């Protein structure tokens, strides 16, 4: 196996990028769970790297909030469809089966 310095450096760089992305994703999830969408960006001219980090964190929280809202909407539609399928299934059964089902549910 021929391992060159450039391939080893490239592998280490890609591993570093993956680690940074995983840590940033963890920060986004943690910030969303603690602050929700109330997280605010604070820009400070004397600390531009921290300001950029907070901007990326704010952007990630906003994207996660949008994804969560979309997921809630999709789950609401699926829940309604599931209820309709259940009603259809029970309606196709005999009267005594329907009465037994209603006595358990209601």
DOGU-627199 format. One record per atom (N, C-alpha, C, O, CB): residue in one letter; atom name; x, y, z. Coordinates in pm, whole numbers, plus 50000, padded with zeros to 5 digits. Glycine has a CB too. Layout:
resn: A name: CA X: X Y: Y Z: Z
...
//
This chain:
resn: X name: N X: 50085 Y: 49882 Z: 50000
resn: X name: CA X: 50000 Y: 50000 Z: 50000
resn: X name: C X: 50089 Y: 50123 Z: 50000
resn: X name: O X: 50173 Y: 50141 Z: 50089
resn: X name: CB X: 49903 Y: 50000 Z: 50122
resn: X name: N X: 50071 Y: 50205 Z: 49902
resn: X name: CA X: 50153 Y: 50324 Z: 49885
resn: X name: C X: 50078 Y: 50445 Z: 49938
resn: X name: O X: 49985 Y: 50495 Z: 49874
resn: X name: CB X: 50191 Y: 50344 Z: 49737
resn: X name: N X: 50120 Y: 50493 Z: 50055
resn: X name: CA X: 50056 Y: 50609 Z: 50117
resn: X name: C X: 50151 Y: 50726 Z: 50103
resn: X name: O X: 50264 Y: 50723 Z: 50153
resn: X name: CB X: 50020 Y: 50582 Z: 50268
resn: X name: N X: 50104 Y: 50828 Z: 50035
resn: X name: CA X: 50187 Y: 50947 Z: 50019
resn: X name: C X: 50146 Y: 51051 Z: 50122
resn: X name: O X: 50040 Y: 51042 Z: 50183
resn: X name: CB X: 50174 Y: 51004 Z: 49877
resn: X name: N X: 50231 Y: 51147 Z: 50139
resn: X name: CA X: 50204 Y: 51253 Z: 50236
resn: X name: C X: 50083 Y: 51334 Z: 50196
resn: X name: O X: 50005 Y: 51377 Z: 50281
resn: X name: CB X: 50326 Y: 51345 Z: 50250
resn: X name: N X: 50066 Y: 51356 Z: 50065
resn: X name: CA X: 49951 Y: 51436 Z: 50022
resn: X name: C X: 49820 Y: 51362 Z: 50042
resn: X name: O X: 49720 Y: 51425 Z: 50076
resn: X name: CB X: 49966 Y: 51475 Z: 49875
resn: X name: N X: 49818 Y: 51230 Z: 50022
resn: X name: CA X: 49694 Y: 51156 Z: 50045
resn: X name: C X: 49662 Y: 51150 Z: 50194
resn: X name: O X: 49546 Y: 51156 Z: 50233
resn: X name: CB X: 49704 Y: 51013 Z: 49986
resn: X name: N X: 49766 Y: 51136 Z: 50278
resn: X name: CA X: 49745 Y: 51137 Z: 50422
resn: X name: C X: 49696 Y: 51273 Z: 50470
resn: X name: O X: 49608 Y: 51280 Z: 50556
resn: X name: CB X: 49874 Y: 51099 Z: 50494
resn: X name: N X: 49751 Y: 51379 Z: 50416
resn: X name: CA X: 49707 Y: 51514 Z: 50450
resn: X name: C X: 49563 Y: 51538 Z: 50405
resn: X name: O X: 49484 Y: 51598 Z: 50478
resn: X name: CB X: 49800 Y: 51618 Z: 50387
resn: X name: N X: 49529 Y: 51490 Z: 50287
resn: X name: CA X: 49392 Y: 51504 Z: 50238
resn: X name: C X: 49294 Y: 51428 Z: 50324
resn: X name: O X: 49183 Y: 51476 Z: 50350
resn: X name: CB X: 49382 Y: 51455 Z: 50095
resn: X name: N X: 49333 Y: 51308 Z: 50369
resn: X name: CA X: 49247 Y: 51229 Z: 50456
resn: X name: C X: 49228 Y: 51299 Z: 50590
resn: X name: O X: 49116 Y: 51305 Z: 50641
resn: X name: CB X: 49305 Y: 51089 Z: 50477
resn: X name: N X: 49334 Y: 51353 Z: 50647
resn: X name: CA X: 49326 Y: 51424 Z: 50774
resn: X name: C X: 49240 Y: 51550 Z: 50761
resn: X name: O X: 49163 Y: 51583 Z: 50851
resn: X name: CB X: 49466 Y: 51460 Z: 50824
resn: X name: N X: 49254 Y: 51620 Z: 50649
resn: X name: CA X: 49174 Y: 51740 Z: 50627
resn: X name: C X: 49027 Y: 51706 Z: 50614
resn: X name: O X: 48943 Y: 51777 Z: 50669
resn: X name: CB X: 49222 Y: 51812 Z: 50502
resn: X name: N X: 48993 Y: 51599 Z: 50543
resn: X name: CA X: 48853 Y: 51561 Z: 50530
resn: X name: C X: 48797 Y: 51515 Z: 50664
resn: X name: O X: 48681 Y: 51541 Z: 50695
resn: X name: CB X: 48836 Y: 51450 Z: 50425
resn: X name: N X: 48878 Y: 51448 Z: 50745
resn: X name: CA X: 48835 Y: 51408 Z: 50877
resn: X name: C X: 48810 Y: 51529 Z: 50967
resn: X name: O X: 48715 Y: 51531 Z: 51045
resn: X name: CB X: 48939 Y: 51315 Z: 50941
resn: X name: N X: 48894 Y: 51629 Z: 50955
resn: X name: CA X: 48877 Y: 51753 Z: 51031
resn: X name: C X: 48749 Y: 51825 Z: 50990
resn: X name: O X: 48676 Y: 51876 Z: 51075
resn: X name: CB X: 48998 Y: 51845 Z: 51011
resn: X name: N X: 48721 Y: 51829 Z: 50861
resn: X name: CA X: 48599 Y: 51894 Z: 50812
resn: X name: C X: 48475 Y: 51822 Z: 50864
resn: X name: O X: 48378 Y: 51886 Z: 50907
resn: X name: CB X: 48597 Y: 51899 Z: 50658
resn: X name: N X: 48477 Y: 51689 Z: 50861
resn: X name: CA X: 48364 Y: 51612 Z: 50912
resn: X name: C X: 48345 Y: 51637 Z: 51061
resn: X name: O X: 48232 Y: 51651 Z: 51108
resn: X name: CB X: 48384 Y: 51461 Z: 50885
resn: X name: N X: 48454 Y: 51642 Z: 51136
resn: X name: CA X: 48445 Y: 51668 Z: 51279
resn: X name: C X: 48387 Y: 51805 Z: 51307
resn: X name: O X: 48304 Y: 51820 Z: 51398
resn: X name: CB X: 48583 Y: 51655 Z: 51345
resn: X name: N X: 48428 Y: 51906 Z: 51231
resn: X name: CA X: 48375 Y: 52041 Z: 51250
resn: X name: C X: 48225 Y: 52046 Z: 51219
resn: X name: O X: 48149 Y: 52110 Z: 51291
resn: X name: CB X: 48450 Y: 52142 Z: 51160
resn: X name: N X: 48184 Y: 51977 Z: 51113
resn: X name: CA X: 48042 Y: 51974 Z: 51077
resn: X name: C X: 47960 Y: 51904 Z: 51185
resn: X name: O X: 47850 Y: 51949 Z: 51219
resn: X name: CB X: 48022 Y: 51902 Z: 50941
resn: X name: N X: 48012 Y: 51794 Z: 51239
resn: X name: CA X: 47940 Y: 51721 Z: 51344
resn: X name: C X: 47928 Y: 51806 Z: 51470
resn: X name: O X: 47821 Y: 51811 Z: 51532
resn: X name: CB X: 48011 Y: 51588 Z: 51376
resn: X name: N X: 48035 Y: 51873 Z: 51509
resn: X name: CA X: 48030 Y: 51959 Z: 51627
resn: X name: C X: 47934 Y: 52075 Z: 51605
resn: X name: O X: 47858 Y: 52111 Z: 51695
resn: X name: CB X: 48171 Y: 52013 Z: 51662
resn: X name: N X: 47936 Y: 52134 Z: 51486
resn: X name: CA X: 47845 Y: 52245 Z: 51455
resn: X name: C X: 47700 Y: 52198 Z: 51457
resn: X name: O X: 47612 Y: 52268 Z: 51509
resn: X name: CB X: 47879 Y: 52308 Z: 51318
resn: X name: N X: 47674 Y: 52080 Z: 51402
resn: X name: CA X: 47538 Y: 52027 Z: 51405
resn: X name: C X: 47493 Y: 52002 Z: 51548
resn: X name: O X: 47378 Y: 52027 Z: 51582
resn: X name: CB X: 47529 Y: 51896 Z: 51323
resn: X name: N X: 47583 Y: 51953 Z: 51632
resn: X name: CA X: 47550 Y: 51934 Z: 51773
resn: X name: C X: 47519 Y: 52065 Z: 51843
resn: X name: O X: 47426 Y: 52072 Z: 51924
resn: X name: CB X: 47663 Y: 51864 Z: 51844
resn: X name: N X: 47596 Y: 52169 Z: 51812
resn: X name: CA X: 47569 Y: 52300 Z: 51869
resn: X name: C X: 47434 Y: 52354 Z: 51824
resn: X name: O X: 47361 Y: 52416 Z: 51903
resn: X name: CB X: 47679 Y: 52398 Z: 51831
resn: X name: N X: 47401 Y: 52331 Z: 51699
resn: X name: CA X: 47272 Y: 52377 Z: 51647
resn: X name: C X: 47157 Y: 52308 Z: 51719
resn: X name: O X: 47062 Y: 52373 Z: 51762
resn: X name: CB X: 47262 Y: 52351 Z: 51494
resn: X name: N X: 47166 Y: 52176 Z: 51733
resn: X name: CA X: 47060 Y: 52102 Z: 51800
resn: X name: C X: 47050 Y: 52143 Z: 51947
resn: X name: O X: 46940 Y: 52161 Z: 52000
resn: X name: CB X: 47084 Y: 51949 Z: 51789
resn: X name: N X: 47164 Y: 52159 Z: 52014
resn: X name: CA X: 47163 Y: 52200 Z: 52154
resn: X name: C X: 47104 Y: 52340 Z: 52171
resn: X name: O X: 47025 Y: 52364 Z: 52262
resn: X name: CB X: 47305 Y: 52195 Z: 52210
resn: X name: N X: 47143 Y: 52432 Z: 52083
resn: X name: CA X: 47091 Y: 52568 Z: 52091
resn: X name: C X: 46942 Y: 52572 Z: 52062
resn: X name: O X: 46868 Y: 52645 Z: 52127
resn: X name: CB X: 47166 Y: 52660 Z: 51995
resn: X name: N X: 46897 Y: 52493 Z: 51963
resn: X name: CA X: 46755 Y: 52488 Z: 51931
resn: X name: C X: 46676 Y: 52431 Z: 52049
resn: X name: O X: 46567 Y: 52479 Z: 52080
resn: X name: CB X: 46731 Y: 52404 Z: 51805
resn: X name: N X: 46731 Y: 52329 Z: 52114
resn: X name: CA X: 46657 Y: 52268 Z: 52225
resn: X name: C X: 46654 Y: 52358 Z: 52348
resn: X name: O X: 46557 Y: 52353 Z: 52424
resn: X name: CB X: 46719 Y: 52134 Z: 52262
resn: X name: N X: 46756 Y: 52440 Z: 52369
resn: X name: CA X: 46756 Y: 52526 Z: 52487
resn: X name: C X: 46689 Y: 52661 Z: 52461
resn: X name: O X: 46608 Y: 52707 Z: 52542
resn: X name: CB X: 46898 Y: 52549 Z: 52535
resn: X name: N X: 46721 Y: 52725 Z: 52348
resn: X name: CA X: 46670 Y: 52860 Z: 52321
resn: X name: C X: 46557 Y: 52863 Z: 52219
resn: X name: O X: 46480 Y: 52959 Z: 52217
resn: X name: CB X: 46782 Y: 52947 Z: 52272
resn: X name: N X: 46545 Y: 52762 Z: 52137
resn: X name: CA X: 46445 Y: 52765 Z: 52030
resn: X name: C X: 46481 Y: 52870 Z: 51927
resn: X name: O X: 46599 Y: 52892 Z: 51898
resn: X name: CB X: 46304 Y: 52792 Z: 52088
resn: X name: N X: 46382 Y: 52933 Z: 51873
resn: X name: CA X: 46408 Y: 53036 Z: 51771
resn: X name: C X: 46436 Y: 53172 Z: 51833
resn: X name: O X: 46451 Y: 53271 Z: 51762
resn: X name: CB X: 46290 Y: 53046 Z: 51676
resn: X name: N X: 46442 Y: 53177 Z: 51966
resn: X name: CA X: 46472 Y: 53304 Z: 52034
resn: X name: C X: 46621 Y: 53338 Z: 52030
resn: X name: O X: 46660 Y: 53447 Z: 52072
resn: X name: CB X: 46424 Y: 53299 Z: 52178
resn: X name: N X: 46704 Y: 53246 Z: 51981
resn: X name: CA X: 46848 Y: 53271 Z: 51975
resn: X name: C X: 46875 Y: 53391 Z: 51885
resn: X name: O X: 46825 Y: 53397 Z: 51772
resn: X name: CB X: 46924 Y: 53145 Z: 51923
resn: X name: N X: 46951 Y: 53486 Z: 51933
resn: X name: CA X: 46980 Y: 53608 Z: 51858
resn: X name: C X: 47127 Y: 53618 Z: 51825
resn: X name: O X: 47213 Y: 53569 Z: 51898
resn: X name: CB X: 46936 Y: 53732 Z: 51938
resn: X name: N X: 47154 Y: 53681 Z: 51713
resn: X name: CA X: 47291 Y: 53702 Z: 51669
resn: X name: C X: 47340 Y: 53833 Z: 51728
resn: X name: O X: 47271 Y: 53935 Z: 51725
resn: X name: CB X: 47301 Y: 53704 Z: 51514
resn: X name: N X: 47461 Y: 53830 Z: 51782
resn: X name: CA X: 47524 Y: 53951 Z: 51833
resn: X name: C X: 47654 Y: 53971 Z: 51758
resn: X name: O X: 47745 Y: 53888 Z: 51767
resn: X name: CB X: 47548 Y: 53943 Z: 51988
resn: X name: N X: 47663 Y: 54080 Z: 51684
resn: X name: CA X: 47785 Y: 54111 Z: 51610
resn: X name: C X: 47876 Y: 54199 Z: 51695
resn: X name: O X: 47833 Y: 54297 Z: 51756
resn: X name: CB X: 47752 Y: 54182 Z: 51477
resn: X name: N X: 48001 Y: 54161 Z: 51698
resn: X name: CA X: 48102 Y: 54241 Z: 51768
resn: X name: C X: 48218 Y: 54262 Z: 51671
resn: X name: O X: 48276 Y: 54166 Z: 51621
resn: X name: CB X: 48150 Y: 54172 Z: 51901
resn: X name: N X: 48251 Y: 54386 Z: 51646
resn: X name: CA X: 48357 Y: 54418 Z: 51551
resn: X name: C X: 48495 Y: 54376 Z: 51603
resn: X name: O X: 48585 Y: 54350 Z: 51523
resn: X name: CB X: 48357 Y: 54566 Z: 51521
resn: X name: N X: 48511 Y: 54369 Z: 51733
resn: X name: CA X: 48641 Y: 54329 Z: 51787
resn: X name: C X: 48661 Y: 54178 Z: 51789
resn: X name: O X: 48771 Y: 54130 Z: 51815
resn: X name: CB X: 48657 Y: 54385 Z: 51926
resn: X name: N X: 48554 Y: 54100 Z: 51762
resn: X name: CA X: 48564 Y: 53954 Z: 51758
resn: X name: C X: 48488 Y: 53900 Z: 51637
resn: X name: O X: 48379 Y: 53845 Z: 51652
resn: X name: CB X: 48508 Y: 53891 Z: 51890
resn: X name: N X: 48545 Y: 53916 Z: 51515
resn: X name: CA X: 48471 Y: 53877 Z: 51395
resn: X name: C X: 48452 Y: 53726 Z: 51380
resn: X name: O X: 48352 Y: 53683 Z: 51324
resn: X name: CB X: 48543 Y: 53930 Z: 51273
resn: X name: N X: 48545 Y: 53644 Z: 51429
resn: X name: CA X: 48528 Y: 53499 Z: 51416
resn: X name: C X: 48413 Y: 53449 Z: 51502
resn: X name: O X: 48334 Y: 53365 Z: 51458
resn: X name: CB X: 48658 Y: 53426 Z: 51454
resn: X name: N X: 48402 Y: 53498 Z: 51622
resn: X name: CA X: 48290 Y: 53459 Z: 51710
resn: X name: C X: 48158 Y: 53508 Z: 51653
resn: X name: O X: 48057 Y: 53439 Z: 51662
resn: X name: CB X: 48311 Y: 53515 Z: 51853
resn: X name: N X: 48158 Y: 53628 Z: 51594
resn: X name: CA X: 48037 Y: 53680 Z: 51531
resn: X name: C X: 47996 Y: 53592 Z: 51413
resn: X name: O X: 47877 Y: 53565 Z: 51394
resn: X name: CB X: 48058 Y: 53825 Z: 51485
resn: X name: N X: 48094 Y: 53549 Z: 51333
resn: X name: CA X: 48063 Y: 53461 Z: 51219
resn: X name: C X: 48012 Y: 53327 Z: 51267
resn: X name: O X: 47920 Y: 53270 Z: 51208
resn: X name: CB X: 48188 Y: 53441 Z: 51131
resn: X name: N X: 48070 Y: 53275 Z: 51374
resn: X name: CA X: 48024 Y: 53149 Z: 51430
resn: X name: C X: 47879 Y: 53161 Z: 51479
resn: X name: O X: 47797 Y: 53072 Z: 51454
resn: X name: CB X: 48115 Y: 53104 Z: 51546
resn: X name: N X: 47849 Y: 53270 Z: 51548
resn: X name: CA X: 47713 Y: 53290 Z: 51597
resn: X name: C X: 47614 Y: 53310 Z: 51481
resn: X name: O X: 47499 Y: 53268 Z: 51491
resn: X name: CB X: 47708 Y: 53412 Z: 51691
resn: X name: N X: 47659 Y: 53372 Z: 51373
resn: X name: CA X: 47574 Y: 53387 Z: 51255
resn: X name: C X: 47543 Y: 53251 Z: 51193
resn: X name: O X: 47428 Y: 53224 Z: 51157
resn: X name: CB X: 47640 Y: 53479 Z: 51151
resn: X name: N X: 47644 Y: 53165 Z: 51180
resn: X name: CA X: 47622 Y: 53031 Z: 51128
resn: X name: C X: 47532 Y: 52950 Z: 51221
resn: X name: O X: 47448 Y: 52872 Z: 51175
resn: X name: CB X: 47756 Y: 52959 Z: 51108
resn: X name: N X: 47549 Y: 52968 Z: 51350
resn: X name: CA X: 47465 Y: 52898 Z: 51447
resn: X name: C X: 47321 Y: 52946 Z: 51437
resn: X name: O X: 47228 Y: 52865 Z: 51440
resn: X name: CB X: 47519 Y: 52919 Z: 51589
resn: X name: N X: 47300 Y: 53077 Z: 51425
resn: X name: CA X: 47165 Y: 53131 Z: 51409
resn: X name: C X: 47100 Y: 53078 Z: 51282
resn: X name: O X: 46984 Y: 53039 Z: 51283
resn: X name: CB X: 47169 Y: 53286 Z: 51407
resn: X name: N X: 47176 Y: 53076 Z: 51172
resn: X name: CA X: 47123 Y: 53026 Z: 51046
resn: X name: C X: 47084 Y: 52878 Z: 51059
resn: X name: O X: 46979 Y: 52837 Z: 51010
resn: X name: CB X: 47226 Y: 53044 Z: 50933
resn: X name: N X: 47168 Y: 52799 Z: 51124
resn: X name: CA X: 47137 Y: 52657 Z: 51144
resn: X name: C X: 47013 Y: 52638 Z: 51229
resn: X name: O X: 46932 Y: 52549 Z: 51201
resn: X name: CB X: 47254 Y: 52587 Z: 51209
resn: X name: N X: 46995 Y: 52720 Z: 51332
resn: X name: CA X: 46876 Y: 52711 Z: 51417
resn: X name: C X: 46751 Y: 52745 Z: 51336
resn: X name: O X: 46648 Y: 52680 Z: 51351
resn: X name: CB X: 46888 Y: 52805 Z: 51540
resn: X name: N X: 46760 Y: 52846 Z: 51252
resn: X name: CA X: 46644 Y: 52883 Z: 51169
resn: X name: C X: 46609 Y: 52772 Z: 51071
resn: X name: O X: 46491 Y: 52743 Z: 51051
resn: X name: CB X: 46673 Y: 53014 Z: 51093
resn: X name: N X: 46708 Y: 52711 Z: 51009
resn: X name: CA X: 46683 Y: 52601 Z: 50915
resn: X name: C X: 46622 Y: 52483 Z: 50990
resn: X name: O X: 46528 Y: 52421 Z: 50941
resn: X name: CB X: 46814 Y: 52558 Z: 50844
resn: X name: N X: 46676 Y: 52451 Z: 51109
resn: X name: CA X: 46620 Y: 52342 Z: 51187
resn: X name: C X: 46477 Y: 52370 Z: 51229
resn: X name: O X: 46394 Y: 52280 Z: 51229
resn: X name: CB X: 46706 Y: 52316 Z: 51311
resn: X name: N X: 46446 Y: 52494 Z: 51263
resn: X name: CA X: 46308 Y: 52530 Z: 51299
resn: X name: C X: 46214 Y: 52511 Z: 51180
resn: X name: O X: 46102 Y: 52463 Z: 51196
resn: X name: CB X: 46302 Y: 52676 Z: 51348
resn: X name: N X: 46260 Y: 52549 Z: 51061
resn: X name: CA X: 46177 Y: 52528 Z: 50941
resn: X name: C X: 46157 Y: 52379 Z: 50914
resn: X name: O X: 46047 Y: 52337 Z: 50878
resn: X name: CB X: 46242 Y: 52595 Z: 50819
resn: X name: N X: 46261 Y: 52300 Z: 50931
resn: X name: CA X: 46249 Y: 52156 Z: 50910
resn: X name: C X: 46154 Y: 52093 Z: 51012
resn: X name: O X: 46075 Y: 52005 Z: 50978
resn: X name: CB X: 46387 Y: 52088 Z: 50918
resn: X name: N X: 46161 Y: 52138 Z: 51135
resn: X name: CA X: 46071 Y: 52085 Z: 51238
resn: X name: C X: 45926 Y: 52122 Z: 51209
resn: X name: O X: 45835 Y: 52041 Z: 51230
resn: X name: CB X: 46112 Y: 52136 Z: 51377
resn: X name: N X: 45903 Y: 52243 Z: 51161
resn: X name: CA X: 45766 Y: 52285 Z: 51127
resn: X name: C X: 45713 Y: 52202 Z: 51010
resn: X name: O X: 45597 Y: 52160 Z: 51010
resn: X name: CB X: 45761 Y: 52435 Z: 51092
resn: X name: N X: 45797 Y: 52178 Z: 50911
resn: X name: CA X: 45756 Y: 52095 Z: 50798
resn: X name: C X: 45729 Y: 51951 Z: 50842
resn: X name: O X: 45634 Y: 51889 Z: 50794
resn: X name: CB X: 45864 Y: 52097 Z: 50688
resn: X name: N X: 45811 Y: 51900 Z: 50932
resn: X name: CA X: 45791 Y: 51764 Z: 50983
resn: X name: C X: 45661 Y: 51754 Z: 51061
resn: X name: O X: 45588 Y: 51656 Z: 51047
resn: X name: CB X: 45909 Y: 51723 Z: 51071
resn: X name: N X: 45631 Y: 51855 Z: 51142
resn: X name: CA X: 45505 Y: 51855 Z: 51216
resn: X name: C X: 45385 Y: 51856 Z: 51120
resn: X name: O X: 45287 Y: 51785 Z: 51142
resn: X name: CB X: 45497 Y: 51977 Z: 51311
resn: X name: N X: 45394 Y: 51935 Z: 51014
resn: X name: CA X: 45284 Y: 51941 Z: 50917
resn: X name: C X: 45267 Y: 51807 Z: 50846
resn: X name: O X: 45154 Y: 51761 Z: 50827
resn: X name: CB X: 45310 Y: 52053 Z: 50813
resn: X name: N X: 45377 Y: 51744 Z: 50809
resn: X name: CA X: 45368 Y: 51613 Z: 50743
resn: X name: C X: 45311 Y: 51508 Z: 50837
resn: X name: O X: 45230 Y: 51425 Z: 50795
resn: X name: CB X: 45506 Y: 51569 Z: 50692
resn: X name: N X: 45353 Y: 51510 Z: 50963
resn: X name: CA X: 45300 Y: 51413 Z: 51059
resn: X name: C X: 45153 Y: 51436 Z: 51087
resn: X name: O X: 45080 Y: 51340 Z: 51112
resn: X name: CB X: 45379 Y: 51418 Z: 51188
resn: X name: N X: 45108 Y: 51560 Z: 51085
resn: X name: CA X: 44965 Y: 51588 Z: 51104
resn: X name: C X: 44884 Y: 51530 Z: 50988
resn: X name: O X: 44777 Y: 51473 Z: 51009
resn: X name: CB X: 44940 Y: 51740 Z: 51115
resn: X name: N X: 44935 Y: 51545 Z: 50867
resn: X name: CA X: 44865 Y: 51489 Z: 50750
resn: X name: C X: 44862 Y: 51337 Z: 50758
resn: X name: O X: 44759 Y: 51275 Z: 50730
resn: X name: CB X: 44934 Y: 51535 Z: 50618
resn: X name: N X: 44975 Y: 51276 Z: 50796
resn: X name: CA X: 44980 Y: 51130 Z: 50807
resn: X name: C X: 44889 Y: 51080 Z: 50919
resn: X name: O X: 44827 Y: 50974 Z: 50905
resn: X name: CB X: 45123 Y: 51084 Z: 50832
resn: X name: N X: 44880 Y: 51153 Z: 51028
resn: X name: CA X: 44792 Y: 51113 Z: 51138
resn: X name: C X: 44646 Y: 51119 Z: 51094
resn: X name: O X: 44568 Y: 51029 Z: 51126
resn: X name: CB X: 44815 Y: 51203 Z: 51260
resn: X name: N X: 44609 Y: 51224 Z: 51022
resn: X name: CA X: 44472 Y: 51236 Z: 50973
resn: X name: C X: 44440 Y: 51125 Z: 50874
resn: X name: O X: 44332 Y: 51066 Z: 50878
resn: X name: CB X: 44450 Y: 51373 Z: 50907
resn: X name: N X: 44534 Y: 51096 Z: 50786
resn: X name: CA X: 44512 Y: 50988 Z: 50689
resn: X name: C X: 44500 Y: 50853 Z: 50759
resn: X name: O X: 44418 Y: 50770 Z: 50720
resn: X name: CB X: 44628 Y: 50983 Z: 50586
resn: X name: N X: 44579 Y: 50833 Z: 50863
resn: X name: CA X: 44571 Y: 50708 Z: 50939
resn: X name: C X: 44435 Y: 50694 Z: 51007
resn: X name: O X: 44379 Y: 50585 Z: 51010
resn: X name: CB X: 44683 Y: 50702 Z: 51044
resn: X name: N X: 44382 Y: 50804 Z: 51060
resn: X name: CA X: 44250 Y: 50800 Z: 51123
resn: X name: C X: 44143 Y: 50767 Z: 51020
resn: X name: O X: 44050 Y: 50692 Z: 51048
resn: X name: CB X: 44219 Y: 50933 Z: 51192
resn: X name: N X: 44156 Y: 50824 Z: 50901
resn: X name: CA X: 44056 Y: 50797 Z: 50797
resn: X name: C X: 44064 Y: 50651 Z: 50752
resn: X name: O X: 43960 Y: 50589 Z: 50727
resn: X name: CB X: 44078 Y: 50891 Z: 50676
resn: X name: N X: 44184 Y: 50597 Z: 50742
resn: X name: CA X: 44199 Y: 50456 Z: 50705
resn: X name: C X: 44138 Y: 50367 Z: 50814
resn: X name: O X: 44074 Y: 50267 Z: 50783
resn: X name: CB X: 44348 Y: 50420 Z: 50682
resn: X name: N X: 44159 Y: 50402 Z: 50940
resn: X name: CA X: 44100 Y: 50326 Z: 51049
resn: X name: C X: 43948 Y: 50329 Z: 51045
resn: X name: O X: 43883 Y: 50227 Z: 51066
resn: X name: CB X: 44149 Y: 50379 Z: 51182
resn: X name: N X: 43892 Y: 50446 Z: 51019
resn: X name: CA X: 43746 Y: 50457 Z: 51008
resn: X name: C X: 43694 Y: 50373 Z: 50891
resn: X name: O X: 43591 Y: 50307 Z: 50902
resn: X name: CB X: 43703 Y: 50604 Z: 50990
resn: X name: N X: 43766 Y: 50377 Z: 50779
resn: X name: CA X: 43725 Y: 50298 Z: 50663
resn: X name: C X: 43731 Y: 50150 Z: 50695
resn: X name: O X: 43641 Y: 50074 Z: 50657
resn: X name: CB X: 43814 Y: 50329 Z: 50541
resn: X name: N X: 43836 Y: 50107 Z: 50765
resn: X name: CA X: 43853 Y: 49966 Z: 50800
resn: X name: C X: 43742 Y: 49918 Z: 50892
resn: X name: O X: 43687 Y: 49810 Z: 50872
resn: X name: CB X: 43989 Y: 49943 Z: 50865
resn: X name: N X: 43707 Y: 49997 Z: 50992
resn: X name: CA X: 43602 Y: 49959 Z: 51086
resn: X name: C X: 43465 Y: 49961 Z: 51018
resn: X name: O X: 43381 Y: 49877 Z: 51047
resn: X name: CB X: 43603 Y: 50053 Z: 51209
resn: X name: N X: 43443 Y: 50056 Z: 50928
resn: X name: CA X: 43314 Y: 50067 Z: 50860
resn: X name: C X: 43286 Y: 49946 Z: 50771
resn: X name: O X: 43170 Y: 49915 Z: 50745
resn: X name: CB X: 43309 Y: 50194 Z: 50776
resn: X name: N X: 43390 Y: 49877 Z: 50726
resn: X name: CA X: 43371 Y: 49761 Z: 50639
resn: X name: C X: 43349 Y: 49632 Z: 50718
resn: X name: O X: 43328 Y: 49527 Z: 50657
resn: X name: CB X: 43492 Y: 49745 Z: 50547
resn: X name: N X: 43352 Y: 49636 Z: 50849
resn: X name: CA X: 43333 Y: 49518 Z: 50933
resn: X name: C X: 43185 Y: 49503 Z: 50970
resn: X name: O X: 43104 Y: 49592 Z: 50944
resn: X name: CB X: 43419 Y: 49527 Z: 51060
resn: X name: N X: 43153 Y: 49390 Z: 51031
resn: X name: CA X: 43014 Y: 49363 Z: 51069
resn: X name: C X: 42972 Y: 49455 Z: 51184
resn: X name: O X: 43055 Y: 49519 Z: 51249
resn: X name: CB X: 42996 Y: 49215 Z: 51109
resn: X name: N X: 42841 Y: 49458 Z: 51208
resn: X name: CA X: 42786 Y: 49549 Z: 51310
resn: X name: C X: 42835 Y: 49510 Z: 51450
resn: X name: O X: 42866 Y: 49598 Z: 51530
resn: X name: CB X: 42632 Y: 49546 Z: 51306
resn: X name: N X: 42843 Y: 49380 Z: 51479
resn: X name: CA X: 42889 Y: 49341 Z: 51612
resn: X name: C X: 43038 Y: 49370 Z: 51632
resn: X name: O X: 43081 Y: 49401 Z: 51743
resn: X name: CB X: 42860 Y: 49193 Z: 51635
resn: X name: N X: 43117 Y: 49359 Z: 51527
resn: X name: CA X: 43259 Y: 49395 Z: 51536
resn: X name: C X: 43274 Y: 49545 Z: 51558
resn: X name: O X: 43357 Y: 49590 Z: 51637
resn: X name: CB X: 43336 Y: 49352 Z: 51409
resn: X name: N X: 43191 Y: 49623 Z: 51488
resn: X name: CA X: 43195 Y: 49768 Z: 51507
resn: X name: C X: 43154 Y: 49805 Z: 51650
resn: X name: O X: 43214 Y: 49894 Z: 51710
resn: X name: CB X: 43102 Y: 49838 Z: 51406
resn: X name: N X: 43051 Y: 49738 Z: 51703
resn: X name: CA X: 43006 Y: 49767 Z: 51839
resn: X name: C X: 43115 Y: 49730 Z: 51940
resn: X name: O X: 43136 Y: 49803 Z: 52037
resn: X name: CB X: 42876 Y: 49690 Z: 51870
resn: X name: N X: 43184 Y: 49618 Z: 51918
resn: X name: CA X: 43293 Y: 49579 Z: 52007
resn: X name: C X: 43409 Y: 49676 Z: 52001
resn: X name: O X: 43471 Y: 49707 Z: 52102
resn: X name: CB X: 43341 Y: 49440 Z: 51973
resn: X name: N X: 43437 Y: 49723 Z: 51881
resn: X name: CA X: 43546 Y: 49821 Z: 51866
resn: X name: C X: 43510 Y: 49951 Z: 51934
resn: X name: O X: 43593 Y: 50011 Z: 52003
resn: X name: CB X: 43577 Y: 49847 Z: 51718
resn: X name: N X: 43387 Y: 49997 Z: 51916
resn: X name: CA X: 43346 Y: 50124 Z: 51975
resn: X name: C X: 43342 Y: 50115 Z: 52128
resn: X name: O X: 43370 Y: 50213 Z: 52197
resn: X name: CB X: 43208 Y: 50166 Z: 51921
resn: X name: N X: 43309 Y: 49996 Z: 52181
resn: X name: CA X: 43306 Y: 49983 Z: 52327
resn: X name: C X: 43448 Y: 49988 Z: 52385
resn: X name: O X: 43466 Y: 50032 Z: 52499
resn: X name: CB X: 43236 Y: 49851 Z: 52368
resn: X name: N X: 43548 Y: 49944 Z: 52310
resn: X name: CA X: 43687 Y: 49950 Z: 52357
resn: X name: C X: 43743 Y: 50092 Z: 52343
resn: X name: O X: 43817 Y: 50138 Z: 52430
resn: X name: CB X: 43776 Y: 49851 Z: 52279
resn: X name: N X: 43709 Y: 50160 Z: 52234
resn: X name: CA X: 43766 Y: 50290 Z: 52205
resn: X name: C X: 43696 Y: 50402 Z: 52280
resn: X name: O X: 43760 Y: 50489 Z: 52338
resn: X name: CB X: 43761 Y: 50317 Z: 52056
resn: X name: N X: 43564 Y: 50398 Z: 52278
resn: X name: CA X: 43488 Y: 50506 Z: 52341
resn: X name: C X: 43453 Y: 50466 Z: 52478
resn: X name: O X: 43389 Y: 50543 Z: 52550
resn: X name: CB X: 43363 Y: 50541 Z: 52263
//
